[in-house]
Amino acid sequence: APIGGIIRKRVHSPGRFLVASRAEASVENEQNTVTIEGERDTVIFKQIAGLVARRIVFNKEVGNHVERGERVGLIKFGSRVDLFLPLAYSPQVKVGDRVKGGSSWMARPLALRPASAADSISTDSARVQQLQPMKRS
């Protein structure tokens, strides 16, 4: 899980099995969209199936508590995870960086509030595929 908190929503969307790195895969491919409400922020992530990875596993239920870095599922044979963060976070990785689930720091809070390791965001993605620019105040 990218943050510790309560799973508030999970939506499975059937779809196509395009190559996961294509931009349209984010909308058209089969996917799970999961919302986790943390102590301070809410984070959303999508497990997106790809051309080879046609099976998404998510082993938690809405209402379950998860810890940051906890394994919550997998995509058989790998694929893609999109991570949606509040604007108050700054990316700590760039496109193409290799990351490891549960141990790679994906983002940290901006200096608007005290930062701690507990506030950082991690991911289960095997490689950073796409990172949207974040607005700065």
N, CA, C and O atoms as CSV, one atom per row, in Angstrom:
chain,resi,resn,atom,element,x,y,z
A,1,ALA,N,N,0.850,-1.183,0.000
A,1,ALA,CA,C,0.000,0.000,0.000
A,1,ALA,C,C,0.894,1.244,0.000
A,1,ALA,O,O,1.914,1.275,0.687
A,2,PRO,N,N,0.518,2.245,-0.754
A,2,PRO,CA,C,1.351,3.449,-0.809
A,2,PRO,C,C,1.328,4.268,0.479
A,2,PRO,O,O,2.296,4.968,0.776
A,3,ILE,N,N,0.235,4.195,1.251
A,3,ILE,CA,C,0.153,4.848,2.564
A,3,ILE,C,C,-0.573,3.911,3.514
A,3,ILE,O,O,-1.261,2.983,3.089
A,4,GLY,N,N,-0.411,4.167,4.810
A,4,GLY,CA,C,-1.194,3.451,5.796
A,4,GLY,C,C,-2.555,4.115,5.923
A,4,GLY,O,O,-2.663,5.337,5.824
A,5,GLY,N,N,-3.582,3.324,6.139
A,5,GLY,CA,C,-4.916,3.886,6.294
A,5,GLY,C,C,-5.989,2.845,6.071
A,5,GLY,O,O,-5.738,1.641,6.136
A,6,ILE,N,N,-7.188,3.330,5.807
A,6,ILE,CA,C,-8.350,2.471,5.602
A,6,ILE,C,C,-8.704,2.458,4.116
A,6,ILE,O,O,-8.759,3.508,3.475
A,7,ILE,N,N,-8.942,1.273,3.577
A,7,ILE,CA,C,-9.401,1.173,2.192
A,7,ILE,C,C,-10.856,1.612,2.167
A,7,ILE,O,O,-11.724,0.958,2.745
A,8,ARG,N,N,-11.111,2.722,1.494
A,8,ARG,CA,C,-12.461,3.298,1.448
A,8,ARG,C,C,-13.241,2.892,0.209
A,8,ARG,O,O,-14.472,2.886,0.220
A,9,LYS,N,N,-12.522,2.551,-0.865
A,9,LYS,CA,C,-13.228,2.229,-2.103
A,9,LYS,C,C,-12.342,1.355,-2.977
A,9,LYS,O,O,-11.122,1.516,-3.014
A,10,ARG,N,N,-12.976,0.437,-3.674
A,10,ARG,CA,C,-12.287,-0.382,-4.681
A,10,ARG,C,C,-13.258,-0.590,-5.833
A,10,ARG,O,O,-14.383,-1.049,-5.637
A,11,VAL,N,N,-12.816,-0.251,-7.026
A,11,VAL,CA,C,-13.654,-0.416,-8.210
A,11,VAL,C,C,-12.879,-1.240,-9.231
A,11,VAL,O,O,-11.785,-0.859,-9.648
A,12,HIS,N,N,-13.456,-2.379,-9.633
A,12,HIS,CA,C,-12.866,-3.186,-10.702
A,12,HIS,C,C,-13.535,-2.785,-12.007
A,12,HIS,O,O,-14.762,-2.769,-12.101
A,13,SER,N,N,-12.734,-2.463,-13.009
A,13,SER,CA,C,-13.250,-2.077,-14.323
A,13,SER,C,C,-12.724,-3.049,-15.365
A,13,SER,O,O,-11.527,-3.058,-15.649
A,14,PRO,N,N,-13.604,-3.874,-15.945
A,14,PRO,CA,C,-13.142,-4.746,-17.026
A,14,PRO,C,C,-12.709,-3.893,-18.212
A,14,PRO,O,O,-13.145,-2.750,-18.345
A,15,GLY,N,N,-11.875,-4.426,-19.051
A,15,GLY,CA,C,-11.429,-3.636,-20.192
A,15,GLY,C,C,-10.551,-4.426,-21.119
A,15,GLY,O,O,-10.562,-5.657,-21.119
A,16,ARG,N,N,-9.791,-3.709,-21.907
A,16,ARG,CA,C,-8.908,-4.300,-22.898
A,16,ARG,C,C,-7.586,-4.704,-22.247
A,16,ARG,O,O,-7.391,-4.531,-21.044
A,17,PHE,N,N,-6.684,-5.243,-23.066
A,17,PHE,CA,C,-5.366,-5.648,-22.590
A,17,PHE,C,C,-4.300,-5.084,-23.525
A,17,PHE,O,O,-3.526,-5.824,-24.132
A,18,LEU,N,N,-4.281,-3.756,-23.625
A,18,LEU,CA,C,-3.276,-3.073,-24.436
A,18,LEU,C,C,-1.933,-3.120,-23.715
A,18,LEU,O,O,-1.880,-3.424,-22.524
A,19,VAL,N,N,-0.858,-2.823,-24.422
A,19,VAL,CA,C,0.458,-2.709,-23.791
A,19,VAL,C,C,0.341,-1.650,-22.697
A,19,VAL,O,O,-0.088,-0.528,-22.964
A,20,ALA,N,N,0.719,-2.001,-21.472
A,20,ALA,CA,C,0.470,-1.148,-20.299
A,20,ALA,C,C,1.168,0.204,-20.368
A,20,ALA,O,O,0.698,1.160,-19.751
A,21,SER,N,N,2.260,0.313,-21.089
A,21,SER,CA,C,2.979,1.588,-21.153
A,21,SER,C,C,2.293,2.619,-22.053
A,21,SER,O,O,2.655,3.795,-22.030
A,22,ARG,N,N,1.319,2.195,-22.835
A,22,ARG,CA,C,0.589,3.136,-23.694
A,22,ARG,C,C,-0.324,4.004,-22.842
A,22,ARG,O,O,-0.925,3.523,-21.881
A,23,ALA,N,N,-0.428,5.276,-23.189
A,23,ALA,CA,C,-1.231,6.225,-22.408
A,23,ALA,C,C,-2.681,5.780,-22.287
A,23,ALA,O,O,-3.275,5.919,-21.217
A,24,GLU,N,N,-3.264,5.251,-23.352
A,24,GLU,CA,C,-4.675,4.867,-23.315
A,24,GLU,C,C,-4.945,3.650,-22.429
A,24,GLU,O,O,-6.097,3.395,-22.078
A,25,ALA,N,N,-3.916,2.901,-22.065
A,25,ALA,CA,C,-4.098,1.755,-21.168
A,25,ALA,C,C,-4.642,2.202,-19.818
A,25,ALA,O,O,-5.367,1.455,-19.161
A,26,SER,N,N,-4.300,3.404,-19.404
A,26,SER,CA,C,-4.763,3.952,-18.128
A,26,SER,C,C,-6.279,4.065,-18.069
A,26,SER,O,O,-6.860,4.039,-16.985
A,27,VAL,N,N,-6.921,4.189,-19.218
A,27,VAL,CA,C,-8.376,4.334,-19.286
A,27,VAL,C,C,-9.039,3.071,-19.823
A,27,VAL,O,O,-10.099,2.675,-19.339
A,28,GLU,N,N,-8.421,2.433,-20.824
A,28,GLU,CA,C,-9.076,1.342,-21.543
A,28,GLU,C,C,-8.812,-0.053,-20.988
A,28,GLU,O,O,-9.639,-0.943,-21.183
A,29,ASN,N,N,-7.693,-0.277,-20.305
A,29,ASN,CA,C,-7.361,-1.626,-19.844
A,29,ASN,C,C,-8.134,-2.026,-18.595
A,29,ASN,O,O,-8.637,-1.179,-17.857
A,30,GLU,N,N,-8.219,-3.341,-18.375
A,30,GLU,CA,C,-8.801,-3.853,-17.137
A,30,GLU,C,C,-7.991,-3.308,-15.970
A,30,GLU,O,O,-6.764,-3.232,-16.038
A,31,GLN,N,N,-8.691,-2.924,-14.886
A,31,GLN,CA,C,-7.983,-2.312,-13.767
A,31,GLN,C,C,-8.793,-2.339,-12.477
A,31,GLN,O,O,-10.018,-2.456,-12.488
A,32,ASN,N,N,-8.080,-2.230,-11.379
A,32,ASN,CA,C,-8.655,-1.978,-10.055
A,32,ASN,C,C,-8.249,-0.570,-9.666
A,32,ASN,O,O,-7.075,-0.212,-9.762
A,33,THR,N,N,-9.205,0.226,-9.229
A,33,THR,CA,C,-8.911,1.556,-8.698
A,33,THR,C,C,-9.211,1.512,-7.212
A,33,THR,O,O,-10.333,1.202,-6.811
A,34,VAL,N,N,-8.215,1.821,-6.392
A,34,VAL,CA,C,-8.323,1.688,-4.938
A,34,VAL,C,C,-8.080,3.043,-4.282
A,34,VAL,O,O,-7.131,3.749,-4.624
A,35,THR,N,N,-8.945,3.397,-3.339
A,35,THR,CA,C,-8.809,4.635,-2.571
A,35,THR,C,C,-8.462,4.278,-1.133
A,35,THR,O,O,-9.170,3.502,-0.493
A,36,ILE,N,N,-7.372,4.845,-0.627
A,36,ILE,CA,C,-6.968,4.642,0.765
A,36,ILE,C,C,-6.995,5.990,1.466
A,36,ILE,O,O,-6.376,6.954,1.016
A,37,GLU,N,N,-7.716,6.040,2.567
A,37,GLU,CA,C,-7.786,7.253,3.383
A,37,GLU,C,C,-6.804,7.112,4.534
A,37,GLU,O,O,-6.969,6.271,5.418
A,38,GLY,N,N,-5.771,7.960,4.504
A,38,GLY,CA,C,-4.772,7.951,5.559
A,38,GLY,C,C,-5.144,8.919,6.662
A,38,GLY,O,O,-6.217,9.522,6.642
A,39,GLU,N,N,-4.248,9.062,7.623
A,39,GLU,CA,C,-4.480,9.961,8.751
A,39,GLU,C,C,-4.632,11.408,8.293
A,39,GLU,O,O,-5.469,12.143,8.817
A,40,ARG,N,N,-3.820,11.821,7.309
A,40,ARG,CA,C,-3.845,13.208,6.820
A,40,ARG,C,C,-4.365,13.354,5.392
A,40,ARG,O,O,-4.975,14.369,5.056
A,41,ASP,N,N,-4.130,12.351,4.552
A,41,ASP,CA,C,-4.417,12.484,3.128
A,41,ASP,C,C,-5.090,11.235,2.576
A,41,ASP,O,O,-5.084,10.174,3.201
A,42,THR,N,N,-5.666,11.389,1.398
A,42,THR,CA,C,-6.249,10.274,0.666
A,42,THR,C,C,-5.441,10.074,-0.608
A,42,THR,O,O,-5.127,11.033,-1.313
A,43,VAL,N,N,-5.110,8.822,-0.894
A,43,VAL,CA,C,-4.324,8.466,-2.069
A,43,VAL,C,C,-5.106,7.433,-2.875
A,43,VAL,O,O,-5.766,6.561,-2.311
A,44,ILE,N,N,-5.025,7.540,-4.185
A,44,ILE,CA,C,-5.680,6.590,-5.080
A,44,ILE,C,C,-4.602,5.925,-5.926
A,44,ILE,O,O,-3.667,6.579,-6.387
A,45,PHE,N,N,-4.744,4.610,-6.123
A,45,PHE,CA,C,-3.855,3.942,-7.068
A,45,PHE,C,C,-4.662,2.997,-7.942
A,45,PHE,O,O,-5.717,2.499,-7.550
A,46,LYS,N,N,-4.128,2.765,-9.151
A,46,LYS,CA,C,-4.748,1.852,-10.104
A,46,LYS,C,C,-3.779,0.725,-10.407
A,46,LYS,O,O,-2.618,0.965,-10.736
A,47,GLN,N,N,-4.259,-0.505,-10.294
A,47,GLN,CA,C,-3.531,-1.668,-10.785
A,47,GLN,C,C,-4.041,-1.872,-12.210
A,47,GLN,O,O,-5.233,-2.109,-12.406
A,48,ILE,N,N,-3.170,-1.785,-13.196
A,48,ILE,CA,C,-3.593,-1.855,-14.594
A,48,ILE,C,C,-2.993,-3.092,-15.258
A,48,ILE,O,O,-1.775,-3.260,-15.303
A,49,ALA,N,N,-3.872,-3.952,-15.773
A,49,ALA,CA,C,-3.426,-5.144,-16.490
A,49,ALA,C,C,-2.864,-4.733,-17.842
A,49,ALA,O,O,-3.218,-3.684,-18.379
A,50,GLY,N,N,-1.993,-5.561,-18.383
A,50,GLY,CA,C,-1.391,-5.254,-19.674
A,50,GLY,C,C,-1.598,-6.365,-20.678
A,50,GLY,O,O,-2.464,-7.223,-20.506
A,51,LEU,N,N,-0.802,-6.342,-21.717
A,51,LEU,CA,C,-0.909,-7.299,-22.806
A,51,LEU,C,C,-0.680,-8.729,-22.319
A,51,LEU,O,O,-1.425,-9.636,-22.690
A,52,VAL,N,N,0.339,-8.934,-21.499
A,52,VAL,CA,C,0.652,-10.264,-20.975
A,52,VAL,C,C,-0.012,-10.483,-19.619
A,52,VAL,O,O,-0.525,-11.566,-19.339
A,53,ALA,N,N,0.001,-9.453,-18.785
A,53,ALA,CA,C,-0.540,-9.563,-17.422
A,53,ALA,C,C,-2.050,-9.373,-17.459
A,53,ALA,O,O,-2.538,-8.248,-17.359
A,54,ARG,N,N,-2.771,-10.437,-17.600
A,54,ARG,CA,C,-4.227,-10.348,-17.755
A,54,ARG,C,C,-4.971,-10.716,-16.487
A,54,ARG,O,O,-6.178,-10.955,-16.523
A,55,ARG,N,N,-4.272,-10.764,-15.376
A,55,ARG,CA,C,-4.944,-11.105,-14.128
A,55,ARG,C,C,-4.447,-10.202,-13.018
A,55,ARG,O,O,-3.260,-10.186,-12.692
A,56,ILE,N,N,-5.383,-9.442,-12.435
A,56,ILE,CA,C,-5.076,-8.549,-11.326
A,56,ILE,C,C,-5.550,-9.221,-10.044
A,56,ILE,O,O,-6.674,-9.719,-9.979
A,57,VAL,N,N,-4.694,-9.235,-9.027
A,57,VAL,CA,C,-5.068,-9.793,-7.726
A,57,VAL,C,C,-5.056,-8.659,-6.709
A,57,VAL,O,O,-4.067,-7.935,-6.593
A,58,PHE,N,N,-6.145,-8.506,-5.979
A,58,PHE,CA,C,-6.216,-7.543,-4.875
A,58,PHE,C,C,-6.804,-8.299,-3.699
A,58,PHE,O,O,-7.953,-8.735,-3.756
A,59,ASN,N,N,-6.023,-8.461,-2.624
A,59,ASN,CA,C,-6.443,-9.348,-1.547
A,59,ASN,C,C,-6.912,-8.633,-0.285
A,59,ASN,O,O,-6.802,-9.179,0.812
A,60,LYS,N,N,-7.427,-7.434,-0.429
A,60,LYS,CA,C,-7.989,-6.692,0.705
A,60,LYS,C,C,-9.434,-6.339,0.397
A,60,LYS,O,O,-9.877,-6.424,-0.748
A,61,GLU,N,N,-10.167,-5.941,1.435
A,61,GLU,CA,C,-11.570,-5.554,1.285
A,61,GLU,C,C,-11.743,-4.107,1.717
A,61,GLU,O,O,-10.952,-3.580,2.499
A,62,VAL,N,N,-12.792,-3.467,1.197
A,62,VAL,CA,C,-13.147,-2.123,1.657
A,62,VAL,C,C,-13.361,-2.191,3.166
A,62,VAL,O,O,-14.034,-3.093,3.666
A,63,GLY,N,N,-12.787,-1.234,3.882
A,63,GLY,CA,C,-12.874,-1.206,5.338
A,63,GLY,C,C,-11.650,-1.771,6.034
A,63,GLY,O,O,-11.443,-1.512,7.220
A,64,ASN,N,N,-10.820,-2.550,5.311
A,64,ASN,CA,C,-9.591,-3.090,5.900
A,64,ASN,C,C,-8.589,-1.972,6.167
A,64,ASN,O,O,-8.511,-1.003,5.412
A,65,HIS,N,N,-7.827,-2.115,7.244
A,65,HIS,CA,C,-6.716,-1.215,7.533
A,65,HIS,C,C,-5.465,-1.805,6.891
A,65,HIS,O,O,-5.229,-3.011,6.975
A,66,VAL,N,N,-4.663,-0.956,6.250
A,66,VAL,CA,C,-3.400,-1.389,5.658
A,66,VAL,C,C,-2.277,-0.497,6.165
A,66,VAL,O,O,-2.495,0.664,6.511
A,67,GLU,N,N,-1.082,-1.053,6.202
A,67,GLU,CA,C,0.112,-0.307,6.592
A,67,GLU,C,C,0.855,0.146,5.338
A,67,GLU,O,O,0.788,-0.517,4.303
A,68,ARG,N,N,1.564,1.277,5.429
A,68,ARG,CA,C,2.387,1.737,4.315
A,68,ARG,C,C,3.408,0.654,3.984
A,68,ARG,O,O,4.107,0.160,4.868
A,69,GLY,N,N,3.490,0.293,2.715
A,69,GLY,CA,C,4.435,-0.725,2.269
A,69,GLY,C,C,3.890,-2.139,2.310
A,69,GLY,O,O,4.537,-3.063,1.817
A,70,GLU,N,N,2.709,-2.327,2.889
A,70,GLU,CA,C,2.111,-3.664,2.977
A,70,GLU,C,C,1.686,-4.153,1.593
A,70,GLU,O,O,1.160,-3.381,0.791
A,71,ARG,N,N,1.916,-5.429,1.318
A,71,ARG,CA,C,1.470,-6.007,0.051
A,71,ARG,C,C,-0.050,-6.134,0.089
A,71,ARG,O,O,-0.612,-6.726,1.010
A,72,VAL,N,N,-0.706,-5.572,-0.919
A,72,VAL,CA,C,-2.170,-5.614,-0.992
A,72,VAL,C,C,-2.645,-6.399,-2.208
A,72,VAL,O,O,-3.847,-6.607,-2.374
A,73,GLY,N,N,-1.741,-6.829,-3.044
A,73,GLY,CA,C,-2.100,-7.592,-4.231
A,73,GLY,C,C,-0.942,-7.608,-5.204
A,73,GLY,O,O,0.182,-7.236,-4.866
A,74,LEU,N,N,-1.234,-8.048,-6.424
A,74,LEU,CA,C,-0.220,-8.073,-7.464
A,74,LEU,C,C,-0.905,-8.173,-8.816
A,74,LEU,O,O,-2.100,-8.454,-8.913
A,75,ILE,N,N,-0.135,-7.940,-9.835
A,75,ILE,CA,C,-0.607,-8.142,-11.196
A,75,ILE,C,C,0.270,-9.251,-11.751
A,75,ILE,O,O,1.482,-9.080,-11.882
A,76,LYS,N,N,-0.330,-10.377,-12.075
A,76,LYS,CA,C,0.446,-11.521,-12.554
A,76,LYS,C,C,1.288,-11.112,-13.758
A,76,LYS,O,O,0.790,-10.469,-14.682
A,77,PHE,N,N,2.557,-11.485,-13.742
A,77,PHE,CA,C,3.522,-11.188,-14.798
A,77,PHE,C,C,3.840,-9.704,-14.929
A,77,PHE,O,O,4.347,-9.268,-15.963
A,78,GLY,N,N,3.550,-8.931,-13.900
A,78,GLY,CA,C,3.881,-7.508,-13.924
A,78,GLY,C,C,2.952,-6.714,-14.824
A,78,GLY,O,O,2.201,-7.298,-15.606
A,79,SER,N,N,2.991,-5.422,-14.729
A,79,SER,CA,C,2.220,-4.529,-15.573
A,79,SER,C,C,2.466,-3.112,-15.114
A,79,SER,O,O,3.589,-2.619,-15.214
A,80,ARG,N,N,1.428,-2.434,-14.607
A,80,ARG,CA,C,1.584,-1.014,-14.305
A,80,ARG,C,C,0.705,-0.633,-13.125
A,80,ARG,O,O,-0.397,-1.152,-12.950
A,81,VAL,N,N,1.224,0.290,-12.321
A,81,VAL,CA,C,0.442,0.898,-11.247
A,81,VAL,C,C,0.539,2.405,-11.423
A,81,VAL,O,O,1.636,2.957,-11.502
A,82,ASP,N,N,-0.612,3.070,-11.484
A,82,ASP,CA,C,-0.656,4.533,-11.509
A,82,ASP,C,C,-0.974,4.998,-10.102
A,82,ASP,O,O,-1.861,4.446,-9.452
A,83,LEU,N,N,-0.262,6.004,-9.626
A,83,LEU,CA,C,-0.417,6.513,-8.269
A,83,LEU,C,C,-0.842,7.973,-8.341
A,83,LEU,O,O,-0.176,8.785,-8.984
A,84,PHE,N,N,-1.949,8.310,-7.683
A,84,PHE,CA,C,-2.486,9.666,-7.687
A,84,PHE,C,C,-2.326,10.251,-6.291
A,84,PHE,O,O,-2.901,9.749,-5.325
A,85,LEU,N,N,-1.535,11.325,-6.196
A,85,LEU,CA,C,-1.177,11.916,-4.910
A,85,LEU,C,C,-1.809,13.287,-4.743
A,85,LEU,O,O,-2.110,13.955,-5.732
A,86,PRO,N,N,-2.015,13.716,-3.496
A,86,PRO,CA,C,-2.451,15.096,-3.264
A,86,PRO,C,C,-1.384,16.067,-3.778
A,86,PRO,O,O,-0.207,15.715,-3.851
A,87,LEU,N,N,-1.793,17.278,-4.130
A,87,LEU,CA,C,-0.849,18.275,-4.645
A,87,LEU,C,C,0.192,18.688,-3.613
A,87,LEU,O,O,1.197,19.300,-3.972
A,88,ALA,N,N,-0.024,18.370,-2.350
A,88,ALA,CA,C,0.909,18.741,-1.282
A,88,ALA,C,C,2.110,17.798,-1.204
A,88,ALA,O,O,2.875,17.860,-0.241
A,89,TYR,N,N,2.291,16.924,-2.203
A,89,TYR,CA,C,3.419,15.993,-2.224
A,89,TYR,C,C,4.332,16.285,-3.405
A,89,TYR,O,O,3.880,16.698,-4.473
A,90,SER,N,N,5.610,16.065,-3.197
A,90,SER,CA,C,6.619,16.270,-4.228
A,90,SER,C,C,7.190,14.913,-4.644
A,90,SER,O,O,7.596,14.131,-3.785
A,91,PRO,N,N,7.228,14.621,-5.947
A,91,PRO,CA,C,7.777,13.334,-6.403
A,91,PRO,C,C,9.243,13.187,-6.007
A,91,PRO,O,O,10.001,14.156,-6.032
A,92,GLN,N,N,9.631,11.979,-5.647
A,92,GLN,CA,C,11.017,11.672,-5.303
A,92,GLN,C,C,11.645,10.749,-6.341
A,92,GLN,O,O,12.781,10.305,-6.176
A,93,VAL,N,N,10.903,10.458,-7.415
A,93,VAL,CA,C,11.378,9.604,-8.500
A,93,VAL,C,C,11.098,10.306,-9.819
A,93,VAL,O,O,10.325,11.262,-9.884
A,94,LYS,N,N,11.741,9.814,-10.862
A,94,LYS,CA,C,11.467,10.360,-12.194
A,94,LYS,C,C,11.128,9.206,-13.136
A,94,LYS,O,O,11.380,8.042,-12.821
A,95,VAL,N,N,10.566,9.532,-14.269
A,95,VAL,CA,C,10.179,8.522,-15.244
A,95,VAL,C,C,11.375,7.629,-15.556
A,95,VAL,O,O,12.475,8.112,-15.826
A,96,GLY,N,N,11.141,6.322,-15.515
A,96,GLY,CA,C,12.184,5.356,-15.821
A,96,GLY,C,C,12.939,4.839,-14.615
A,96,GLY,O,O,13.660,3.848,-14.733
A,97,ASP,N,N,12.801,5.477,-13.446
A,97,ASP,CA,C,13.471,4.985,-12.239
A,97,ASP,C,C,12.919,3.613,-11.862
A,97,ASP,O,O,11.727,3.348,-12.011
A,98,ARG,N,N,13.791,2.759,-11.378
A,98,ARG,CA,C,13.352,1.468,-10.837
A,98,ARG,C,C,12.979,1.684,-9.380
A,98,ARG,O,O,13.701,2.336,-8.625
A,99,VAL,N,N,11.840,1.124,-9.002
A,99,VAL,CA,C,11.395,1.218,-7.616
A,99,VAL,C,C,11.040,-0.166,-7.123
A,99,VAL,O,O,10.758,-1.063,-7.917
A,100,LYS,N,N,11.055,-0.342,-5.807
A,100,LYS,CA,C,10.732,-1.635,-5.213
A,100,LYS,C,C,9.596,-1.443,-4.224
A,100,LYS,O,O,9.655,-0.581,-3.346
A,101,GLY,N,N,8.562,-2.258,-4.378
A,101,GLY,CA,C,7.394,-2.179,-3.507
A,101,GLY,C,C,7.769,-2.252,-2.038
A,101,GLY,O,O,8.538,-3.117,-1.619
A,102,GLY,N,N,7.217,-1.335,-1.266
A,102,GLY,CA,C,7.414,-1.351,0.171
A,102,GLY,C,C,8.682,-0.682,0.655
A,102,GLY,O,O,8.830,-0.462,1.857
A,103,SER,N,N,9.619,-0.344,-0.253
A,103,SER,CA,C,10.861,0.257,0.228
A,103,SER,C,C,11.300,1.499,-0.551
A,103,SER,O,O,12.154,2.241,-0.066
A,104,SER,N,N,10.754,1.747,-1.724
A,104,SER,CA,C,11.131,2.932,-2.502
A,104,SER,C,C,10.263,4.118,-2.110
A,104,SER,O,O,9.040,4.004,-2.035
A,105,TRP,N,N,10.900,5.253,-1.862
A,105,TRP,CA,C,10.152,6.472,-1.552
A,105,TRP,C,C,9.684,7.096,-2.856
A,105,TRP,O,O,10.503,7.481,-3.691
A,106,MET,N,N,8.385,7.197,-3.034
A,106,MET,CA,C,7.818,7.754,-4.263
A,106,MET,C,C,7.627,9.263,-4.164
A,106,MET,O,O,7.857,9.982,-5.136
A,107,ALA,N,N,7.206,9.749,-2.991
A,107,ALA,CA,C,6.916,11.177,-2.821
A,107,ALA,C,C,7.040,11.548,-1.354
A,107,ALA,O,O,6.944,10.703,-0.464
A,108,ARG,N,N,7.256,12.839,-1.131
A,108,ARG,CA,C,7.313,13.366,0.238
A,108,ARG,C,C,6.452,14.614,0.306
A,108,ARG,O,O,6.252,15.294,-0.701
A,109,PRO,N,N,5.941,14.917,1.497
A,109,PRO,CA,C,5.136,16.137,1.637
A,109,PRO,C,C,5.984,17.371,1.356
A,109,PRO,O,O,7.174,17.400,1.668
A,110,LEU,N,N,5.373,18.378,0.772
A,110,LEU,CA,C,6.059,19.653,0.585
A,110,LEU,C,C,6.285,20.288,1.948
A,110,LEU,O,O,5.755,19.801,2.946
A,111,ALA,N,N,7.055,21.356,2.011
A,111,ALA,CA,C,7.422,21.995,3.274
A,111,ALA,C,C,6.262,22.733,3.935
A,111,ALA,O,O,6.478,23.492,4.880
A,112,LEU,N,N,5.045,22.525,3.460
A,112,LEU,CA,C,3.890,23.191,4.053
A,112,LEU,C,C,3.589,22.675,5.451
A,112,LEU,O,O,2.882,23.327,6.220
A,113,ARG,N,N,4.123,21.510,5.779
A,113,ARG,CA,C,3.926,20.922,7.097
A,113,ARG,C,C,5.150,20.066,7.408
A,113,ARG,O,O,5.905,19.716,6.501
A,114,PRO,N,N,5.354,19.730,8.668
A,114,PRO,CA,C,6.525,18.922,9.014
A,114,PRO,C,C,6.506,17.587,8.273
A,114,PRO,O,O,5.473,16.921,8.213
A,115,ALA,N,N,7.639,17.201,7.716
A,115,ALA,CA,C,7.735,15.932,6.997
A,115,ALA,C,C,8.387,14.888,7.890
A,115,ALA,O,O,9.303,15.192,8.654
A,116,SER,N,N,7.913,13.674,7.786
A,116,SER,CA,C,8.533,12.552,8.487
A,116,SER,C,C,8.516,11.362,7.548
A,116,SER,O,O,7.791,11.363,6.554
A,117,ALA,N,N,9.304,10.353,7.854
A,117,ALA,CA,C,9.323,9.148,7.027
A,117,ALA,C,C,7.942,8.516,6.968
A,117,ALA,O,O,7.591,7.900,5.962
A,118,ALA,N,N,7.157,8.655,8.020
A,118,ALA,CA,C,5.812,8.076,8.045
A,118,ALA,C,C,4.892,8.739,7.033
A,118,ALA,O,O,3.892,8.142,6.632
A,119,ASP,N,N,5.206,9.967,6.608
A,119,ASP,CA,C,4.378,10.680,5.634
A,119,ASP,C,C,4.726,10.327,4.194
A,119,ASP,O,O,3.948,10.630,3.289
A,120,SER,N,N,5.858,9.702,3.959
A,120,SER,CA,C,6.284,9.419,2.596
A,120,SER,C,C,5.403,8.359,1.962
A,120,SER,O,O,4.777,7.560,2.658
A,121,ILE,N,N,5.359,8.357,0.649
A,121,ILE,CA,C,4.522,7.449,-0.114
A,121,ILE,C,C,5.419,6.418,-0.780
A,121,ILE,O,O,6.442,6.773,-1.366
A,122,SER,N,N,5.049,5.143,-0.698
A,122,SER,CA,C,5.774,4.090,-1.399
A,122,SER,C,C,4.805,3.393,-2.342
A,122,SER,O,O,3.606,3.671,-2.321
A,123,THR,N,N,5.322,2.482,-3.173
A,123,THR,CA,C,4.467,1.828,-4.165
A,123,THR,C,C,4.897,0.395,-4.409
A,123,THR,O,O,6.008,0.002,-4.052
A,124,ASP,N,N,4.015,-0.384,-5.018
A,124,ASP,CA,C,4.329,-1.746,-5.429
A,124,ASP,C,C,4.683,-1.822,-6.908
A,124,ASP,O,O,4.808,-2.921,-7.448
A,125,SER,N,N,4.844,-0.700,-7.565
A,125,SER,CA,C,5.156,-0.682,-8.994
A,125,SER,C,C,6.595,-1.127,-9.221
A,125,SER,O,O,7.485,-0.741,-8.464
A,126,ALA,N,N,6.834,-1.924,-10.242
A,126,ALA,CA,C,8.183,-2.397,-10.533
A,126,ALA,C,C,9.024,-1.337,-11.234
A,126,ALA,O,O,10.250,-1.351,-11.122
A,127,ARG,N,N,8.398,-0.437,-11.940
A,127,ARG,CA,C,9.125,0.620,-12.647
A,127,ARG,C,C,8.192,1.818,-12.733
A,127,ARG,O,O,6.993,1.668,-12.969
A,128,VAL,N,N,8.743,2.992,-12.543
A,128,VAL,CA,C,7.939,4.202,-12.686
A,128,VAL,C,C,7.677,4.383,-14.175
A,128,VAL,O,O,8.609,4.597,-14.949
A,129,GLN,N,N,6.430,4.298,-14.573
A,129,GLN,CA,C,6.073,4.383,-15.979
A,129,GLN,C,C,5.672,5.793,-16.381
A,129,GLN,O,O,5.995,6.253,-17.476
A,130,GLN,N,N,4.967,6.475,-15.486
A,130,GLN,CA,C,4.386,7.748,-15.877
A,130,GLN,C,C,4.268,8.603,-14.630
A,130,GLN,O,O,3.852,8.110,-13.582
A,131,LEU,N,N,4.620,9.854,-14.724
A,131,LEU,CA,C,4.509,10.757,-13.594
A,131,LEU,C,C,3.972,12.070,-14.122
A,131,LEU,O,O,4.592,12.693,-14.984
A,132,GLN,N,N,2.836,12.494,-13.622
A,132,GLN,CA,C,2.224,13.733,-14.077
A,132,GLN,C,C,2.859,14.900,-13.328
A,132,GLN,O,O,3.173,14.773,-12.144
A,133,PRO,N,N,3.051,16.037,-14.000
A,133,PRO,CA,C,3.593,17.204,-13.305
A,133,PRO,C,C,2.671,17.618,-12.168
A,133,PRO,O,O,1.449,17.535,-12.288
A,134,MET,N,N,3.256,18.057,-11.080
A,134,MET,CA,C,2.462,18.492,-9.935
A,134,MET,C,C,2.486,20.010,-9.869
A,134,MET,O,O,3.526,20.624,-10.103
A,135,LYS,N,N,1.357,20.616,-9.556
A,135,LYS,CA,C,1.271,22.068,-9.415
A,135,LYS,C,C,1.942,22.486,-8.120
A,135,LYS,O,O,1.825,21.795,-7.108
A,136,ARG,N,N,2.622,23.578,-8.142
A,136,ARG,CA,C,3.292,24.116,-6.951
A,136,ARG,C,C,2.594,25.400,-6.544
A,136,ARG,O,O,2.182,26.184,-7.398
A,137,SER,N,N,2.459,25.618,-5.241
A,137,SER,CA,C,1.831,26.854,-4.741
A,137,SER,C,C,2.853,27.951,-4.647
A,137,SER,O,O,2.524,29.068,-4.248
